[in-house]
Amino acid sequence: MSCREFAASVHPYLDGELPVEAMAAADAHLAGCRDCAGLLGRERQFREVLRRQPREAASPEFRAKITALVRREQRRVAWRPWLVAPLAAAVAALLVAVLLPASRPSAPLLAELVDKHIAYAQIERPVELASNDRGELEQWFQQRAGLRVAVPDYSPAGIQLIGGRLAEAHERKVAYIFYEKGRTLLSVFVVPVSGPDAHLTGRPVTFRGQEYFAKDLKGYRTVAWTDGRAVFGLVSALDYDALLECADRLRLERAERNRL
Ligand SMILES: [Zn+2]
């Protein structure tokens, strides 16, 4: 078995779903290959971290704000499961209207992204393109806005891709990718930047040798970094371990894409 073959079968390997001969071949390869043993360890850890995540999470402040709005409007509609309480469409529309024009040009980028995360979590159809097909989404971003985006696969860790949309932040087109982990939304933003004008702030964190900024904003956790061509921002109620794993995965995916 080659490294490439092992990488392609790491998930069925972990799930114990490989045929016996393939399993034996994988074990034999692992015994002699430090890289693949490392890959396996990371996958296993990633799953472990995600298993520990709470099934449902929303900040108390945000919950209170929403509850207050709901009291004024009691009509029920179908909601994304991330919502902690059923809300009326009118309320959601209002909320989006209130939150989205927060395009104060001076607002820090991450604050803008968190506002989007909060706003879009409240509307019934947050995605423009509903798809769990990574290739389809990547093509869509490319065709719609010329954005070269790598859409990582988090499904083995139980985080499902649900779609994407184009958004505006810092007066430019931004790729917004939606994932959900049970009742929790994970937003992944890719913001093209020119040069080092990223202005990222937060607590510097080193994870697997890479630098990130971690920051709590409005009750959510954010992890951000830049590679000089884009700023990447993850926003969720998932904990930092999970966000850093997801960030690392996106980085690897992008590096892989750039090699091709
Ligand atoms: Zn190998």
Boltz pocket constraint, residues with backbone or C-beta under 6 A from the ligand:
constraints:
  - pocket:
      binder: B
      contacts: [[A, 2], [A, 3], [A, 4], [A, 6], [A, 29], [A, 33], [A, 34], [A, 35], [A, 36], [A, 37]]
      max_distance: 6.0
